[in-house]
Amino acid sequence: MNNPDPKTIETFLRTQYRLWSEGKFEEMLEEFRKIAPNGLTIQYVGKEAKDGWQELQEMWEQYGNKCPTEVIQLLVNGNEAATYIHNHLQTPDGVKTLPSLETYTFEDGKLLVRYFH
């Protein structure tokens, strides 16, 4: 299986952040399924890598519709990408902006996502 080209990667990333922010979880999952038909792994750096499908579900249960994202920087080189994101977490005390660095490696229909929070 060929790896996605840089434009496809950029489009996927911008789309998945937009869908997350719009509260369209199922549509976002479909984008992940299309780009990673052979598997998804998510790792919070410093912790063990886990099944990405389960991690996305848990992320949504905890933060869905409460934490829109803002793409500050997106870089794509070959089959890898890095993003700098502002997560705007809505709390009872107001919005807290939490930065994150995220890396994406696309290879043979698989996707590895690493979150630096």
C-alpha positions in Angstrom: 0.0 0.0 0.0 1.3 3.4 -0.9 1.8 6.1 1.7 -0.4 9.2 1.4 1.2 12.2 -0.2 1.9 15.4 1.8 -1.3 17.2 0.4 -3.5 14.2 1.4 -1.9 14.2 4.9 -2.4 18.0 5.3 -6.0 17.7 4.2 -6.7 14.8 6.6 -5.2 16.6 9.5 -7.1 19.8 8.9 -10.3 17.9 8.4 -10.0 15.8 11.5 -9.3 18.8 13.7 -12.2 20.6 12.2 -14.6 17.7 12.7 -13.4 17.3 16.3 -14.1 20.9 17.0 -17.5 20.8 15.3 -18.5 17.8 17.5 -18.7 15.4 14.5 -17.1 12.4 16.1 -18.4 9.7 13.7 -17.4 11.7 10.7 -13.9 12.2 12.2 -13.6 8.5 12.8 -14.5 7.8 9.2 -11.6 10.1 8.1 -9.2 8.1 10.3 -10.6 4.8 8.9 -9.9 6.0 5.4 -6.3 7.1 6.1 -5.4 4.2 8.4 -7.3 1.1 7.1 -4.5 -1.2 8.5 -4.4 0.1 12.0 -4.2 3.1 14.3 -1.9 3.5 17.3 -1.9 6.4 19.7 0.8 7.2 22.3 0.8 9.9 24.9 4.5 10.4 25.0 5.9 9.0 28.2 3.3 6.3 28.3 2.7 3.0 26.5 1.4 3.1 22.9 -2.2 1.8 22.7 -5.0 0.9 20.3 -5.9 4.1 18.6 -9.6 3.3 18.1 -10.1 2.8 21.8 -8.0 5.9 22.6 -10.1 8.1 20.3 -13.3 6.8 21.9 -11.9 7.6 25.4 -10.7 11.0 24.3 -14.1 11.8 23.0 -15.9 10.6 26.2 -13.6 12.9 28.2 -13.2 16.0 25.9 -15.7 15.7 23.1 -17.7 18.9 22.6 -15.7 20.5 25.5 -12.3 21.1 23.8 -12.2 22.6 20.3 -8.8 22.8 18.7 -6.9 25.5 16.9 -4.2 24.5 14.4 -1.3 27.0 15.1 1.3 25.2 12.9 1.2 22.2 10.6 4.3 20.7 8.9 4.4 17.8 6.6 7.6 16.1 5.4 7.1 13.0 3.3 4.9 10.6 5.1 5.2 12.3 8.5 3.6 15.4 10.0 3.8 17.5 13.1 1.3 20.0 14.5 1.3 22.6 17.2 -2.2 22.8 18.6 -4.1 25.0 21.0 -6.8 23.0 22.8 -9.4 25.4 24.2 -10.8 23.3 27.1 -14.1 24.7 28.3 -14.2 24.5 32.2 -16.6 25.8 34.8 -14.1 28.6 35.4 -13.9 29.5 31.7 -11.8 28.4 28.7 -8.3 27.1 29.4 -5.9 27.0 26.5 -3.7 24.0 26.6 -0.9 23.6 24.0 0.0 20.2 22.5 2.6 19.0 20.0 1.4 16.1 17.9 3.3 13.9 15.4 1.8 11.6 12.8 3.5 8.8 10.9 1.7 7.3 8.0 3.1 4.0 6.7 1.6 1.0 4.8 -2.0 2.0 5.7 -1.1 2.4 9.4 -1.0 5.6 11.4 1.0 6.2 14.5 0.0 9.4 16.5 2.1 10.7 19.3 0.8 13.4 21.6 3.0 15.7 23.7 0.8 17.2 26.3 
